[in-house]
Amino acid sequence: QVQLVESGGGSVQAGGSLRLSCVVSGSIFNIHDMGWFRQAPGKQCELVASITPTYRTKYPDSVKGRFTIFRDNAKKMVYLQMNSLKPEDSGVYYCNRDPPWQSYWGQGTQVTVSS
């Protein structure tokens, strides 16, 4: 049984920053690529950042240079530092394995960016 608990979301104005955190339990954490996913209303869930166990990262062009993913393998935690936020970054953010465990999703954390 895998548990994912996200936190750190909130409401900010455009240009602001937030740091999201995720704690993972019930899995051998340090063998998996981990990612942050965003679900915006009316849009498909998208991967916004991914990190390998050896800290290699990848980002879509939409967030590259603004978002940074990092992980602490000892603490089984994944973080997403989001800077220069835009209204289109709004949505519910989830952490999960990349590719995701379909049976295991956390409650997510809401990010709202106002213009």
URTA-V282398 format. One record per pair of residues at least 12 apart in sequence whose ideal C-beta (glycine too) atoms are under 10 Angstrom apart, sorted by the first residue. I is the first residue (numbers start at 1). J is the second residue. Records with the same first field share a line. If there is no record, write none. Layout:
BEGIN
I->J + J
END
This chain:
BEGIN
1->25 + 26 + 27 + 103 + 104
2->24 + 25 + 26 + 27 + 29 + 32 + 96 + 97 + 101 + 103 + 104 + 105 + 106
3->23 + 24 + 25 + 26 + 27 + 104 + 106
4->22 + 23 + 24 + 25 + 26 + 27 + 34 + 78 + 94 + 95 + 96 + 97 + 100 + 101 + 104 + 105 + 106 + 107 + 108
5->21 + 22 + 23 + 24 + 25 + 77 + 95 + 106 + 107 + 108 + 109
6->20 + 21 + 22 + 23 + 36 + 78 + 80 + 92 + 93 + 94 + 95 + 96 + 105 + 106 + 107 + 108 + 109 + 110
7->19 + 20 + 21 + 22 + 23 + 106 + 107 + 108 + 109
8->20 + 21 + 22 + 79 + 80 + 81 + 82 + 93 + 109 + 111
9->21 + 82 + 90 + 91 + 92 + 93 + 108 + 109 + 110 + 111 + 112
10->109 + 110 + 111 + 112 + 113
11->90 + 110 + 111 + 112 + 113 + 114
12->82 + 85 + 89 + 90 + 111 + 112 + 113 + 114
13->85 + 87 + 112 + 113 + 114 + 115
14->84 + 85 + 86 + 87 + 88 + 89 + 113 + 114 + 115
15->83 + 84 + 85 + 86 + 113 + 115
16->82 + 83 + 84 + 85 + 86 + 113 + 114
17->66 + 81 + 82 + 83 + 84 + 85
18->80 + 81 + 82 + 83 + 85 + 89 + 93 + 109 + 111 + 112 + 113
19->68 + 70 + 79 + 80 + 81 + 82 + 83
20->36 + 49 + 67 + 69 + 78 + 79 + 80 + 81 + 82 + 93 + 94 + 95 + 108 + 109 + 111
21->72 + 75 + 77 + 78 + 79 + 80 + 95 + 109
22->34 + 36 + 71 + 76 + 77 + 78 + 79 + 80 + 93 + 94 + 95 + 96 + 106 + 108 + 109
23->72 + 75 + 76 + 77 + 78 + 95 + 106
24->71 + 75 + 76 + 77 + 78 + 95 + 96 + 97 + 104 + 106
25->76
26->76 + 104
27->76 + 97 + 101 + 104
28->76
29->53 + 71 + 72 + 73 + 74 + 75 + 76 + 77 + 78 + 97
30->53 + 54 + 71 + 72 + 73 + 74 + 76
31->53 + 73 + 97
32->51 + 52 + 53 + 71 + 96 + 97 + 98 + 99 + 101
33->50 + 51 + 52 + 53 + 54 + 56 + 57 + 58 + 71 + 97 + 98 + 99
34->49 + 50 + 51 + 52 + 53 + 69 + 71 + 73 + 76 + 77 + 78 + 95 + 96 + 97 + 98 + 100
35->47 + 48 + 49 + 50 + 51 + 57 + 58 + 69 + 78 + 80 + 94 + 95 + 96 + 97 + 98 + 99 + 100
36->48 + 49 + 50 + 51 + 59 + 63 + 67 + 69 + 78 + 79 + 80 + 82 + 93 + 94 + 95 + 96 + 98 + 109
37->49 + 50 + 91 + 92 + 93 + 94 + 95 + 96 + 98 + 100 + 105 + 108
38->60 + 62 + 63 + 80 + 88 + 89 + 90 + 91 + 92 + 93 + 94 + 108 + 111
39->91 + 92 + 93 + 94 + 105 + 108 + 110
40->88 + 89 + 90 + 91 + 92 + 93 + 111
41->90 + 91 + 92
43->88 + 91
45->91 + 92 + 94 + 96 + 100 + 105
46->60 + 62 + 63 + 91
47->59 + 60 + 63 + 96 + 98 + 99 + 100
48->60 + 62 + 63 + 64 + 66 + 67 + 69 + 80 + 82 + 89 + 91 + 93
49->63 + 64 + 67 + 68 + 69 + 70 + 78 + 79 + 80 + 81 + 82 + 93 + 95 + 98
50->69 + 78 + 97 + 98 + 99
51->68 + 69 + 70 + 71 + 78 + 79 + 80 + 98
52->71 + 98
53->71 + 73
54->73
55->69 + 70 + 71 + 73
57->69 + 70 + 71
58->98
62->86 + 88 + 89
63->80 + 82 + 83 + 84 + 85 + 86 + 88 + 89
65->83 + 84
66->81 + 82 + 83 + 84 + 85 + 86 + 89
67->80 + 81 + 82 + 83 + 84 + 85 + 89
68->80 + 81 + 82 + 83
69->81 + 82 + 95
71->95
77->95
78->95 + 96
79->95
80->93 + 95 + 109 + 111
82->111 + 113
85->111 + 112 + 113 + 114
86->113 + 115
87->112 + 113 + 114 + 115
88->113 + 115
89->111 + 112 + 113
90->110 + 111 + 112 + 113 + 114
91->108 + 109 + 110 + 111 + 112 + 113
92->106 + 107 + 108 + 109 + 110 + 111 + 112
93->106 + 108 + 109 + 110 + 111
94->106 + 107 + 108 + 109
95->108 + 109
END
